[in-house]
């Protein structure tokens, strides 16, 4: 398959082989590997684990069409997948390969098993024999026999940017992995512990394309761009008319965009849009995000100890919230965690436990009296 520029995040164990110009590259991929595949490269993938799926989440940068529509091109294959060789005329193919069309048909029309075919263990070993890993830096072999290093980068082996009992955040950008520099792309991985949440935050410049790797949960995002028809379906007529009046007067109004999350769910968080993500109560939620336009981007949290609103002067807090700064600061400082926080149900359970403890102490005091 021939691809456009892609940045891939790996879940599982596999091998990727790339042919680009006169070079062949072969890498063994592990969970957490990030790899860039250059535009125009011919690639093929092998699952090295007979007991688990080999999955890749990919960010595509289309370069082949002016409409930026992605299309893969299959050269090898036959009728399923269809090879692009089949659309060329007989005389072109016969001249190009110096072979009669009857013999060419045996090559380009034989495959009917689909894009994914089963391979024997012997074939898998042969196809991954010369591959290197992210720890080894990768190999690039040229026809001239020279070898240089360029390979995947494992972001899970990098020290987390944030980590506490409620989750971990790993990220890689062009400063860590040079292959991302000219794309202006970063990749982040959130492991949100069961029942926990990511504090509401927004990116100043970057837009995030998010994919769920494992687990379940939900997300909520503040958005001013929801269409009128969609808002009218989700609201009562009176509430909708009141909102229209606010918009006509020029006042800001936001809608909550929310959805349940499960494996392979994808969603987009535009730059400047506050978002929060919550894991289900019975399993961790693991998500990977491809962030574009990351140069000079800042991630700003809106709750917890890293809340950017804590930087406001006392007078600014009083004017903005129309209440004493002391009360505003008491609310802002009430959350002692940063980035990863106890989720809604965890907080409720803690509150119930605290009130239950107070009630028990009161009962003890009564009996002691």
NUDO-834554 format. One record per residue (C-alpha): y, z, x; residue number from 0. Coordinates in steps of 0.25 Angstrom, whole numbers. Example, Ala and Ser with C-alpha at 12.3 -4.5 7.8 and 13.67 -1.06 7.14 Angstrom:
% residues 2
+-------+-------+-------+-----+
!    py !    pz !    px !   i !
+-------+-------+-------+-----+
!   -18 !    31 !    49 !   0 !
!    -4 !    29 !    55 !   1 !
+-------+-------+-------+-----+
% end
This chain:
% residues 369
+-------+-------+-------+-----+
!    py !    pz !    px !   i !
+-------+-------+-------+-----+
!     0 !     0 !     0 !   0 !
!    14 !    -3 !     5 !   1 !
!    25 !     7 !     2 !   2 !
!    40 !     9 !     2 !   3 !
!    46 !    21 !    10 !   4 !
!    38 !    34 !     5 !   5 !
!    38 !    48 !     8 !   6 !
!    25 !    55 !     5 !   7 !
!    21 !    69 !     2 !   8 !
!     6 !    72 !     4 !   9 !
!    -3 !    81 !    -4 !  10 !
!   -18 !    80 !     0 !  11 !
!   -24 !    74 !    13 !  12 !
!   -24 !    60 !    16 !  13 !
!   -21 !    49 !    26 !  14 !
!   -10 !    38 !    25 !  15 !
!   -10 !    26 !    33 !  16 !
!     2 !    17 !    35 !  17 !
!     4 !     3 !    41 !  18 !
!    18 !     0 !    44 !  19 !
!    22 !   -13 !    52 !  20 !
!    12 !   -12 !    64 !  21 !
!     9 !     3 !    63 !  22 !
!    -1 !    11 !    56 !  23 !
!     1 !    25 !    53 !  24 !
!   -10 !    35 !    48 !  25 !
!    -8 !    49 !    44 !  26 !
!   -16 !    60 !    38 !  27 !
!    -8 !    67 !    27 !  28 !
!    -9 !    81 !    23 !  29 !
!    -3 !    89 !    11 !  30 !
!    12 !    91 !    14 !  31 !
!    13 !    79 !    23 !  32 !
!    26 !    70 !    21 !  33 !
!    25 !    56 !    26 !  34 !
!    34 !    44 !    25 !  35 !
!    28 !    30 !    23 !  36 !
!    38 !    19 !    28 !  37 !
!    41 !     7 !    18 !  38 !
!    32 !    -4 !    19 !  39 !
!    20 !     4 !    25 !  40 !
!     6 !     0 !    21 !  41 !
!    -1 !    13 !    17 !  42 !
!   -15 !    18 !    13 !  43 !
!   -19 !    33 !    10 !  44 !
!   -32 !    40 !    11 !  45 !
!   -36 !    53 !     5 !  46 !
!   -43 !    61 !    16 !  47 !
!   -47 !    73 !     6 !  48 !
!   -59 !    70 !    -3 !  49 !
!   -56 !    82 !   -11 !  50 !
!   -41 !    81 !   -14 !  51 !
!   -31 !    71 !   -18 !  52 !
!   -22 !    65 !    -8 !  53 !
!    -8 !    64 !   -15 !  54 !
!     5 !    59 !   -10 !  55 !
!    19 !    61 !   -16 !  56 !
!    28 !    49 !   -12 !  57 !
!    43 !    46 !   -11 !  58 !
!    45 !    31 !   -11 !  59 !
!    58 !    24 !    -6 !  60 !
!    56 !    10 !   -12 !  61 !
!    61 !    -1 !    -3 !  62 !
!    54 !   -13 !    -8 !  63 !
!    62 !   -16 !   -21 !  64 !
!    77 !   -16 !   -24 !  65 !
!    74 !    -7 !   -37 !  66 !
!    67 !     4 !   -28 !  67 !
!    54 !     3 !   -36 !  68 !
!    42 !     7 !   -28 !  69 !
!    30 !    -2 !   -28 !  70 !
!    18 !    -1 !   -19 !  71 !
!    12 !   -14 !   -12 !  72 !
!    -3 !   -15 !   -10 !  73 !
!    -7 !   -25 !     0 !  74 !
!   -21 !   -20 !     2 !  75 !
!   -30 !   -19 !   -11 !  76 !
!   -33 !   -30 !   -21 !  77 !
!   -32 !   -30 !   -36 !  78 !
!   -31 !   -15 !   -37 !  79 !
!   -22 !   -12 !   -31 !  80 !
!   -16 !   -26 !   -31 !  81 !
!   -13 !   -31 !   -17 !  82 !
!     0 !   -38 !   -16 !  83 !
!    -7 !   -49 !    -8 !  84 !
!   -13 !   -54 !   -21 !  85 !
!     1 !   -59 !   -26 !  86 !
!     2 !   -69 !   -14 !  87 !
!    -2 !   -83 !   -16 !  88 !
!   -15 !   -88 !   -10 !  89 !
!    -9 !   -97 !     0 !  90 !
!     0 !   -86 !     5 !  91 !
!   -11 !   -76 !     7 !  92 !
!   -21 !   -86 !    13 !  93 !
!   -10 !   -90 !    23 !  94 !
!    -7 !   -76 !    26 !  95 !
!   -21 !   -71 !    29 !  96 !
!   -27 !   -85 !    33 !  97 !
!   -38 !   -82 !    23 !  98 !
!   -43 !   -89 !    10 !  99 !
!   -39 !   -83 !    -3 ! 100 !
!   -53 !   -80 !    -7 ! 101 !
!   -55 !   -71 !     5 ! 102 !
!   -41 !   -65 !     2 ! 103 !
!   -45 !   -61 !   -12 ! 104 !
!   -57 !   -53 !    -7 ! 105 !
!   -47 !   -44 !     1 ! 106 !
!   -35 !   -44 !    -9 ! 107 !
!   -43 !   -43 !   -22 ! 108 !
!   -54 !   -34 !   -19 ! 109 !
!   -48 !   -20 !   -21 ! 110 !
!   -49 !   -15 !   -35 ! 111 !
!   -50 !     0 !   -34 ! 112 !
!   -36 !     3 !   -35 ! 113 !
!   -25 !     9 !   -25 ! 114 !
!   -34 !    21 !   -22 ! 115 !
!   -48 !    18 !   -17 ! 116 !
!   -60 !    28 !   -12 ! 117 !
!   -63 !    28 !     3 ! 118 !
!   -75 !    33 !    10 ! 119 !
!   -74 !    45 !    19 ! 120 !
!   -76 !    36 !    31 ! 121 !
!   -65 !    27 !    27 ! 122 !
!   -56 !    39 !    25 ! 123 !
!   -59 !    44 !    39 ! 124 !
!   -56 !    30 !    45 ! 125 !
!   -43 !    28 !    38 ! 126 !
!   -38 !    42 !    42 ! 127 !
!   -44 !    42 !    56 ! 128 !
!   -31 !    39 !    64 ! 129 !
!   -22 !    47 !    55 ! 130 !
!   -13 !    59 !    60 ! 131 !
!    -7 !    70 !    52 ! 132 !
!     7 !    76 !    50 ! 133 !
!     4 !    86 !    61 ! 134 !
!     1 !    75 !    71 ! 135 !
!    13 !    66 !    67 ! 136 !
!     6 !    54 !    63 ! 137 !
!     2 !    41 !    71 ! 138 !
!     8 !    27 !    70 ! 139 !
!    -1 !    17 !    76 ! 140 !
!     5 !     3 !    80 ! 141 !
!    -2 !   -10 !    84 ! 142 !
!     3 !    -8 !    98 ! 143 !
!    -5 !     5 !    99 ! 144 !
!     7 !    14 !   100 ! 145 !
!     7 !    27 !    92 ! 146 !
!    19 !    35 !    87 ! 147 !
!    20 !    48 !    78 ! 148 !
!    25 !    48 !    63 ! 149 !
!    18 !    55 !    52 ! 150 !
!    19 !    64 !    40 ! 151 !
!    26 !    77 !    40 ! 152 !
!    20 !    89 !    33 ! 153 !
!    30 !    97 !    26 ! 154 !
!    21 !   108 !    22 ! 155 !
!    19 !   112 !    37 ! 156 !
!    34 !   114 !    38 ! 157 !
!    40 !   128 !    36 ! 158 !
!    44 !   129 !    22 ! 159 !
!    59 !   128 !    19 ! 160 !
!    58 !   139 !     9 ! 161 !
!    46 !   148 !     6 ! 162 !
!    43 !   161 !    -2 ! 163 !
!    33 !   167 !   -11 ! 164 !
!    37 !   157 !   -22 ! 165 !
!    36 !   144 !   -14 ! 166 !
!    38 !   135 !    -2 ! 167 !
!    47 !   123 !     1 ! 168 !
!    44 !   113 !    12 ! 169 !
!    52 !   101 !    15 ! 170 !
!    54 !    90 !    25 ! 171 !
!    65 !    80 !    28 ! 172 !
!    69 !    70 !    38 ! 173 !
!    72 !    82 !    48 ! 174 !
!    58 !    86 !    48 ! 175 !
!    51 !    72 !    46 ! 176 !
!    59 !    61 !    52 ! 177 !
!    52 !    50 !    42 ! 178 !
!    61 !    56 !    31 ! 179 !
!    75 !    55 !    38 ! 180 !
!    78 !    40 !    34 ! 181 !
!    73 !    42 !    20 ! 182 !
!    82 !    54 !    17 ! 183 !
!    70 !    61 !    11 ! 184 !
!    64 !    75 !    11 ! 185 !
!    51 !    81 !     5 ! 186 !
!    50 !    95 !     0 ! 187 !
!    38 !   103 !    -5 ! 188 !
!    39 !   115 !   -14 ! 189 !
!    27 !   124 !   -16 ! 190 !
!    32 !   133 !   -28 ! 191 !
!    22 !   145 !   -30 ! 192 !
!    17 !   147 !   -44 ! 193 !
!    27 !   152 !   -53 ! 194 !
!    38 !   151 !   -43 ! 195 !
!    50 !   141 !   -44 ! 196 !
!    60 !   134 !   -35 ! 197 !
!    74 !   139 !   -37 ! 198 !
!    83 !   129 !   -44 ! 199 !
!    90 !   120 !   -33 ! 200 !
!    96 !   107 !   -31 ! 201 !
!    97 !    96 !   -20 ! 202 !
!   111 !    92 !   -16 ! 203 !
!   107 !    78 !   -13 ! 204 !
!    92 !    76 !   -13 ! 205 !
!    84 !    71 !   -25 ! 206 !
!    70 !    76 !   -26 ! 207 !
!    58 !    69 !   -31 ! 208 !
!    48 !    80 !   -33 ! 209 !
!    32 !    79 !   -35 ! 210 !
!    23 !    90 !   -39 ! 211 !
!    12 !    91 !   -29 ! 212 !
!     4 !   103 !   -35 ! 213 !
!     6 !   113 !   -46 ! 214 !
!    14 !   114 !   -59 ! 215 !
!    27 !   119 !   -63 ! 216 !
!    40 !   114 !   -69 ! 217 !
!    54 !   110 !   -64 ! 218 !
!    68 !   111 !   -70 ! 219 !
!    81 !   103 !   -66 ! 220 !
!    95 !   103 !   -71 ! 221 !
!    99 !    89 !   -74 ! 222 !
!   112 !    83 !   -79 ! 223 !
!   107 !    69 !   -81 ! 224 !
!    97 !    70 !   -92 ! 225 !
!    98 !    59 !  -102 ! 226 !
!   105 !    61 !  -116 ! 227 !
!    92 !    56 !  -123 ! 228 !
!    83 !    65 !  -115 ! 229 !
!    93 !    77 !  -118 ! 230 !
!    93 !    74 !  -132 ! 231 !
!    78 !    74 !  -134 ! 232 !
!    77 !    88 !  -127 ! 233 !
!    89 !    95 !  -134 ! 234 !
!    93 !    97 !  -148 ! 235 !
!   104 !    88 !  -154 ! 236 !
!   115 !    99 !  -154 ! 237 !
!   112 !   103 !  -140 ! 238 !
!   112 !    88 !  -136 ! 239 !
!   126 !    86 !  -142 ! 240 !
!   132 !    98 !  -136 ! 241 !
!   127 !    93 !  -122 ! 242 !
!   133 !    79 !  -125 ! 243 !
!   146 !    86 !  -128 ! 244 !
!   146 !    94 !  -115 ! 245 !
!   143 !    81 !  -107 ! 246 !
!   155 !    74 !  -114 ! 247 !
!   164 !    85 !  -110 ! 248 !
!   159 !    84 !   -96 ! 249 !
!   152 !    97 !   -94 ! 250 !
!   140 !    98 !   -86 ! 251 !
!   126 !    99 !   -93 ! 252 !
!   112 !    99 !   -87 ! 253 !
!    98 !    97 !   -93 ! 254 !
!    86 !   104 !   -88 ! 255 !
!    75 !    94 !   -83 ! 256 !
!    62 !   101 !   -83 ! 257 !
!    47 !    97 !   -82 ! 258 !
!    33 !   103 !   -79 ! 259 !
!    27 !    99 !   -65 ! 260 !
!    13 !    96 !   -62 ! 261 !
!     6 !    88 !   -50 ! 262 !
!    12 !    75 !   -48 ! 263 !
!    24 !    77 !   -57 ! 264 !
!    37 !    71 !   -51 ! 265 !
!    52 !    74 !   -54 ! 266 !
!    65 !    71 !   -47 ! 267 !
!    76 !    81 !   -44 ! 268 !
!    90 !    74 !   -42 ! 269 !
!   100 !    79 !   -32 ! 270 !
!   108 !    90 !   -37 ! 271 !
!    99 !    94 !   -49 ! 272 !
!    95 !   109 !   -49 ! 273 !
!    80 !   110 !   -51 ! 274 !
!    69 !   121 !   -51 ! 275 !
!    54 !   120 !   -50 ! 276 !
!    44 !   131 !   -55 ! 277 !
!    29 !   132 !   -52 ! 278 !
!    19 !   135 !   -63 ! 279 !
!    14 !   149 !   -63 ! 280 !
!     0 !   146 !   -59 ! 281 !
!     1 !   136 !   -47 ! 282 !
!    11 !   132 !   -36 ! 283 !
!    20 !   120 !   -38 ! 284 !
!    21 !   111 !   -26 ! 285 !
!    31 !   100 !   -26 ! 286 !
!    35 !    89 !   -16 ! 287 !
!    49 !    83 !   -17 ! 288 !
!    55 !    71 !   -10 ! 289 !
!    70 !    73 !    -8 ! 290 !
!    78 !    61 !    -6 ! 291 !
!    93 !    60 !    -1 ! 292 !
!    90 !    73 !     7 ! 293 !
!   101 !    71 !    18 ! 294 !
!   111 !    83 !    17 ! 295 !
!   104 !    88 !     4 ! 296 !
!   104 !   103 !     1 ! 297 !
!    95 !   110 !    -8 ! 298 !
!   103 !   121 !   -16 ! 299 !
!    95 !   132 !   -23 ! 300 !
!   102 !   138 !   -36 ! 301 !
!    94 !   151 !   -37 ! 302 !
!    88 !   161 !   -27 ! 303 !
!    93 !   166 !   -14 ! 304 !
!    97 !   152 !   -10 ! 305 !
!   105 !   149 !   -22 ! 306 !
!   117 !   141 !   -18 ! 307 !
!   126 !   147 !   -29 ! 308 !
!   126 !   160 !   -20 ! 309 !
!   135 !   153 !   -11 ! 310 !
!   146 !   153 !   -22 ! 311 !
!   158 !   163 !   -20 ! 312 !
!   158 !   175 !   -30 ! 313 !
!   171 !   169 !   -36 ! 314 !
!   164 !   155 !   -38 ! 315 !
!   152 !   162 !   -45 ! 316 !
!   161 !   170 !   -54 ! 317 !
!   168 !   157 !   -58 ! 318 !
!   156 !   148 !   -59 ! 319 !
!   147 !   158 !   -67 ! 320 !
!   159 !   165 !   -75 ! 321 !
!   153 !   179 !   -71 ! 322 !
!   155 !   189 !   -60 ! 323 !
!   150 !   184 !   -47 ! 324 !
!   142 !   197 !   -45 ! 325 !
!   133 !   194 !   -57 ! 326 !
!   131 !   179 !   -53 ! 327 !
!   127 !   184 !   -39 ! 328 !
!   117 !   194 !   -45 ! 329 !
!   110 !   183 !   -52 ! 330 !
!   110 !   174 !   -40 ! 331 !
!   104 !   185 !   -31 ! 332 !
!    94 !   189 !   -41 ! 333 !
!    84 !   179 !   -36 ! 334 !
!    79 !   184 !   -22 ! 335 !
!    70 !   172 !   -19 ! 336 !
!    74 !   158 !   -14 ! 337 !
!    70 !   144 !   -17 ! 338 !
!    56 !   148 !   -23 ! 339 !
!    58 !   158 !   -34 ! 340 !
!    49 !   166 !   -44 ! 341 !
!    47 !   156 !   -56 ! 342 !
!    51 !   160 !   -70 ! 343 !
!    38 !   166 !   -74 ! 344 !
!    37 !   174 !   -61 ! 345 !
!    51 !   180 !   -63 ! 346 !
!    47 !   183 !   -77 ! 347 !
!    34 !   190 !   -72 ! 348 !
!    42 !   198 !   -62 ! 349 !
!    52 !   202 !   -72 ! 350 !
!    41 !   207 !   -82 ! 351 !
!    34 !   214 !   -70 ! 352 !
!    47 !   221 !   -66 ! 353 !
!    50 !   225 !   -81 ! 354 !
!    36 !   230 !   -82 ! 355 !
!    37 !   238 !   -70 ! 356 !
!    50 !   245 !   -75 ! 357 !
!    43 !   248 !   -89 ! 358 !
!    31 !   254 !   -81 ! 359 !
!    41 !   263 !   -73 ! 360 !
!    48 !   267 !   -86 ! 361 !
!    35 !   271 !   -92 ! 362 !
!    31 !   279 !   -80 ! 363 !
!    44 !   286 !   -81 ! 364 !
!    42 !   290 !   -95 ! 365 !
!    28 !   296 !   -93 ! 366 !
!    34 !   303 !   -81 ! 367 !
!    45 !   309 !   -89 ! 368 !
+-------+-------+-------+-----+
% end
